[in-house]
Amino acid sequence: MRGKLAAALILCCAVVALCGCGPKNSGASDLVLTLDDTNFDDEIAEGVVLVDFWAPWCGPCRQQGPIVEDVAGQVGDNAKVAKLNVDDAPEAAQRFGVRSIPTIIIFTDGEPGKRFVGVTSADALVSAIEDAQ
């Protein structure tokens, strides 16, 4: 009986690890801001801000996450890099017509500019930030 219980526990842990249905973090590092409907407008109001609209259950979003963190490291203080979980903050996502995720929008002084839908390379994102400055 103990062997079957241990095997079931191992199988359960493997399923959680593979499906990503375990505990969720914000998906953001120290370099990436976490936005929600209460701070969104203030954070995008000035300068160039890359916003990654994502959700923790989205496989392509999980692929995009490390790329966004890489971009944050590359641009440093030249631009803000942020993530907005569309499940937790649907108002901002709806306002900007986000219908597929991941969607990344480059804002300049609060105005939306270049938009990317789907997993996007760090080079393309850094280039778009440079063009927006």
Secondary structure, 3 states (H helix, E strand, C coil): CHHHHHHHHHHHHHHHHHHCCCCCCCCCCCCCEEECCCCHHHHHCCCEEEEEEECCCCHHHHHHHHHHHHHHHHHHHHCEEEEEECCCCHHHHHHCCCCCCCEEEEEECCEEEEEEECCCCHHHHHHHHHHHC
